[in-house]
Amino acid sequence: MNTSFNVIVAMEKGTQVIGRENDMPWHIPSDLKHFKSVTVGGIVIMGRNTYDSIVNAIGKPLPSRVNIVITRDESKHDTIMDNGVIFKDSLESALKLASLISYDRGVFVIGGGQIYKEAIGLRPKRLHITWVSKRGGDSISEPGDVKFPDIDFEKYYLDESFEYNGDENYELEFNAYQILEDGNN
């Protein structure tokens, strides 16, 4: 597979929690703006539960991006919906399709847990991670049921890092990690 792709995720610092009951365990407008600024003009690849969560939250697929959804529902494989969403049967087939589509920005895997696990195994070129922590150092009160897979940070270097305003409840730290050319130190 030659398709270069990125992963973008917000996760709780220390626990790697990314979801709870098919939704994010927080709503932080500044992180959503950051997500939009990174992914607009690109291709986003997600699992069906992530897609359903987005549609439930905003009433439509992510605008100004090609949306590719991975589903086990065989009746939807290789279909394009009226809203432009494309359904594929696997991450590899979604990445193969992405390599054939013209886009202004990168290809981004945006979740959920199982899709992230597969993506990490395929060595994404770049990891865009927003570390979320509760102000005051407490853990996020409602535990999550989905965690981001472990990452071998020895294969990446920190390329970009900055803190930005979350809200009155959360502190955010954005880090972008670039894969080392040979995957080794």
N, C-alpha and C positions, 0 to 999 in steps of 0.2 A: 504494500500500500504506500503510495507516494504522496497522498494528500496531506499537506501541512495543516494542522489545526491547533486551536487554542482551547483551554478550559477556562470558564469564568464561574466563580462561585462565591457566595457569602457564607461563612461558617463561624460558629462560636469558637473563640480562641480558647484552647485548652481541651475542649471536648470534641471538636470537629462536627458538631451537630449542624445539619443543614435543613432539616425538615421535621414537621410534626403533623401527623394526620393529613398527608397530601397537601401541605401548605408550608410556607415559611413560618418559623416561630417568632417572627418580628415583622414589623412594617416600618421601614426607615426610608422616607422619601429621598434623602440625599444619596443613599446607596442605590436606589432605583434610578436616579438621574445618572449616576456614574455608570451603571450597567447599560443604560441607554446610550450614553456617549461613546462607550467602547464598542457596542454591537450594531448600532444603526449603520445601514449600508452593507451589512455582511450577511452571512448565513448562520442561522441558529439551529442547532440539532438538539432535540430533547425527546424524552420518553413521553408516553401518552398521559401519564398522571401529571407530569409537569405542564404539558399542554393544557389539560383540563383545568388545572389550577389557574393558569394564566387567563384562559377564556372566562372562568368564573369570576376572576378579579377585575378584568378590564372589558369583558364582553366581546373580545375578538382576539385573533392571533396578534403577535407582536408586529406592529406596523413598521414599514420601511426596512424590513428584513425578509429574507427568504426563510420560511419556517418549514423545517423537515422534522416530522414526528415519527419516532420508532414505535411500532405497535406489534403485538402478537396476533392481532385480529387479521387473519389471512384475507378476509374480504376487502380490506383496505390497502393491502400491499400494492405499491406502485400506482396508487390513485392520486389524483390532484383534485382537491375540493374546490368548490366555487370561490372560496375565500383565498385560494392560492396555496393552501397548506398541502404539502406533499407527504404521503405516508410511505415509509419503508419498513422492511422486516428486520433490519439489524443496523448496528452502528457502522459496520464496514460498508454495507450497501449505501447508507446515507452519506458517508464520506466519499465514496466513489462517485455518487451523483453530484455532490458538492464540487468535486474536481472538474465537472463538466459545465458548471454554471458560472456565468460572468457576474462578478460582484466587486464592489468598491473597497470593502473592508475584508477582514478575515473570516474564517470558519470558526464558530464557537460552539462547543458542547456546553449546554446550560443546565443539564440535570435530567433526571433525578439520580438517586443513589446508585442504582444498577448501571445506568448509562455512564456515570462518572467512573465507576469501577472498571468498566470495559475501556473507557477512554484513557485512563491512567496506564493501563496495560499496553496501550498502543503508543505511548510516549508523545504526548502533546508537545508542540514547539514552545508554547508559552502557557503559564498558569497565571491567571488574574484572580488573586484571592483577596477578598475583603474579610479581615478578621474582625469579628463583632464581639464586644465585651460589654457587660453591664457596667454602667458608671458606678464607681465605688469599689469595683473589684468583685462584686458578688456574681455568682453564676446566674444565668438566665433562669427565671423562676419556673417556667414550664419546660420540663425535659422534652427533648426531641426523640423521635423514633427512627430517624434516618441520619446516618453519619457519613461524612466524606471518607473515602478510603485513605489508607496511609500512603504518604508520598515519600519517596526516597529523595530527599532534598540534596543529597550528594550529587545527583545527576542534573541539578539546576543551579543557576546562580541568581542572586537577587539583583534585578536590573533596575527596579524602580520601587520607591517606597515613600509614602506620605500618609499622614493622619488627616482626617477630615471630619467635619462636624457630622455627628449622627443626629441625635435629638436629645431631649432631656434625660432619656433613659439609657442610651447606648453610646459607646465610643467606637469609632471605626478606624481601622488601619488598612490602607490599600497597599498590597505588595504584588509586583509582577516579577515572576521568575522565568528566566529564559533557559531552555535546555542547553547543556554543554554540547558542543559539536559531536564529540565521540561518546557522550553519555557517561563519561568517567571523570574523575578528578584529575 
